[in-house]
Amino acid sequence: MKTVLTIAGSDCSGGAGIQADLKTIAAHGLYGESVVTALTAQNTLGVAEVLPAPPDFLEKQLECVFTDIVPDAVKIGMIPGIAQMEVIRDSLVRFGARHIVMDTVMVSTSGKRLMDLEAVEYYKKHLLPMAELFTPNIPETGLLLGTTIKTREERVAAAQAFALQYNGSVLIKGGHDFVSADDLLFCQDTPMWFLGEHLENPNTHGTGCTLSSAIACGLACGKGIEKSVEDAKAYVTGAIAYGLDLGKGNGPLNHMYQAGGNDR
């Protein structure tokens, strides 16, 4: 059985973070492992509090995974600070991690910045170059490149610049485009659009986590990046279209990891 490791924060409500990742991995018939970067007290309405994992304990989790059930792919989500980033980077290098998918959890769907400037700079310099594929949304892409992205032409230019700067493939998610849900993959110097209809559903909490985990499943199974993205997009689109409504929130329900406070 192929295995996928998720390195991310925990969502006690089960909609995002490692809980969403493990559900996705299981739904794809793969074996899921998880390394927790932080505990969060959150639900579909927002985050009440974040408790980062101590760096030494985070390192021990990673060591236990890689010295026993070695993952075929790794998905990385929310990382609360530089101390955790350093441990993750060193461990991935030490154990030769394969097929790293980086879900750049930096900006919430509502546009809230989730990482201070110091952490962003370390993230850009030391972690992003390790990934095979990045999955930023439009605001995150703009933040990482220091630009604004409004048109489809600007998205293509940004994807090319991103792939060149960080030496990997990039999937710029189109969820912030209220006209369509078209995602743009830039892989092997070629832009590829994955078209999608914008679905009116406020319950999108955890969709970014789910998408990146589904892509990691494809890579673990030996699919190429293009096929992995195509299948993952279809999987997430189907989930959004199904329209399951469990929580009391009116949305948009999103990733709002902010240490020490409320963001509702």
N, C-alpha and C positions, 0 to 999 in steps of 0.2 A: 504494500500500500504506500502511495506517495504521501509525503508529509509537508505541511506548511506551518511555519512559525509566524505568529503575530507578536510584534513588539509594540505595545500601545497602552493607553490608559484604560481603566476599568469603568464601565457604565453600569451602575447598580440597577438602573431601570431596564437594562437589557437591549436597548435599541441601537447603541453605537459602541465604539471601542472594541475591546477584545471579545465582548459577548456577541456583538454583531459579526465579528470576524470568524469566531468559532462556529457560529450557526451557518455561515456561508460556506466555510470549508467542509463542514459535515454534509451540507446539502449537495456539494459537488462530489461526495463520496471519498474524500481524502481525510487523512488523520491530522487534526489540528493540535498545535502546541502554543502556549502563550507565555510571554514574559511581560509582567506588569510594570509599567513605568511610573504609574501613579494610581492611587485610588481617588475616585471622584464621587461626591454626593450630588447626583443629578437626576433629572427626569426629562421628559419631552419639553418641559417649559424652560429649562435652563440648568445651570450649574450653581449649586450652593457653596461647595467647597472642594478644594483639591489638596490631596496629601501626596507629595512626590515620594517615590520609593527611594530609600537611602542608597547611594551609589554602590556601596559594598554589597548590599543585598541584591541589587539589580545585577551586579556582576556575577554573583553566585547563581542566580536564576539562569543566566546565559550559559555559564559553564556547565550546569547540570543538563541543559538541553543539548548542547553541542558535543558533549562527551558521551552521550547515550543514543538518543533517537535523533540523528542528524537530519535537519530539514532539507527538503529539495528546493524550497523557495522560502523567502522571508518577506513579510509585509511589515513596514514600519509606519506607525501612525503618530499620535501625540507624544511628544517628549517635553517634559515640563521645564527643563533648564540645562545649562551647559554641563553641570556635573554628570547628569544622566547621559547627555550626548557623548561625552568623553568615554564613558564606560562602554556604551554601545559601539562606538567606532572602534575602540581597541579590541573588543571581543569579536566583531565581525572580521577584522583583519587577522586576528590570532587564529580563528577557526576556519578561515577561508569560506565565508558564507557565499552561497550561490543564488542567483536570480532574485536580487533585492528590488522590491517595489516600494518606492517612497511616496506615501500619501502625505503631502505637505500641509499638515493641519496647522495653519498659521492665521487664517482669517475665516471667521464664521460666515454663514450665508448672509447674515444681516450686515456684514462688512466690518465686524469687530475684530481688531487686531489682537492676536492671542500670544504673541511672542515679542519680548522687548528687543531693542535694537542690538544689544550685545549678543544675545542668544542667536538672533538672526544671522549675524555675521559669522559666528562659529558654525552654524548650521550650513551656510552657503559654502564655506571654505573647506570644512572637514567631513561633512556627512553626505551632502548632495552628490559629490563626484563618485561616491561608492555605488550608487544605484544604477540598475539596468534600465529602469523606467521610473519616471516621475508622473504623478497625477495631480497637479495643482488645478484649482479653479481659476477663473479669470482674475479676480483680485489678488490672489496669491502669486500668480505669474507676474503681474504688474509690480507687486512688492519686491519680488526677488530680482527683477530686472531693472527696477527703478524707473518705471514708465507707466503710462495709462494705456488701456486697451479698450477700444470702442467698436471698431469695425472688424469684419472678417479678414480683411487684408492685414490689419494690424495684428490680428491673432496669428496669422501665418508667419509674419515677420518675427513675432515674439517667440513662437515655437522654434523657429530656426535658430534664433539667438540663444534661447534656453538650452537647446540640445548641444549647440556648439560650446557654450560656456561651461556646461556641466558634464559634457562628454557622455551623453546617454540619450535614450529616446524619451519623448515627453508626450503626455496626453493632456491637453488643456480641456478641462470639462466645461460644457456649455450650459450648466444649470443656472448661471446668472443671466443668460440671454432669455428674456421673457417672450421672444418671438418663436424660438425653436429650442430644441435641446440637442443641437449638433455638437459633437465632440471632435476635436482636431488632434490627430496623432501625427507626430513628426518622427519618422523612423528611417534610418539609412538614407538621410538627405532627401526624403520624400514626404510631402504633406498628404495626409489621407483624412478625409472627412467621414465621420460616422453619423449619419443623419438620424434625427429623432424628433418626434412631435413633443411640444411642450404640453405636459399633462397637468391639469389643475388639481393638485393634491397637496394640501398643507403638510401632510405627514411624511416629510423627507428626512427626518432625523436618522442619521446613520447611513445614508446612501453612499457617501464618499468612502466610508470604511468598507462597506459591502462591495463596492466596485473594485477597490484596490485589492481586496482579499480574493475576489473572484478572478482577477487577472493573475494573481500569484498562483492560484490553483491551476490555471491554464499553463503557466510557465513550468510549474512543477511536473506537469504531465507531458512535457516535451513539445507543447504547441509553441509556435512562434509568437512574437509580440502582437502582430496584427490579428491573428486568429484569437489569441487570448483576450484582446481588447474587444473584438467583435462579439464574442460569446458572453463576456462579462457585461457589456452594455445591454445586450438582450435580456440577460438575467435580471439586472436592476430595473430596466424599463418594465418588465413584466411584474415585478414586485410593486412598483409605483402605480401601475395601471390597476392592480388588484384592489387597491384602496382600503386596506385594513385599517381600522380606526380604533385604537385602544385607549389613548390618553385623553386628558381634558384640555390640552393645549390647542390653540387655534392657529398656531404656526406663523411664519415658517419655522419648523422645528429643525434645529441645526446643531452643529458642534460648537459649543460655547465653553471651552475650557479656559477658565480664568482663575488663577489661584487666589484664595483669600477673599472672595467676594461674590456678590450676586450679579447675574447678567440675564435679565428676564425681559 
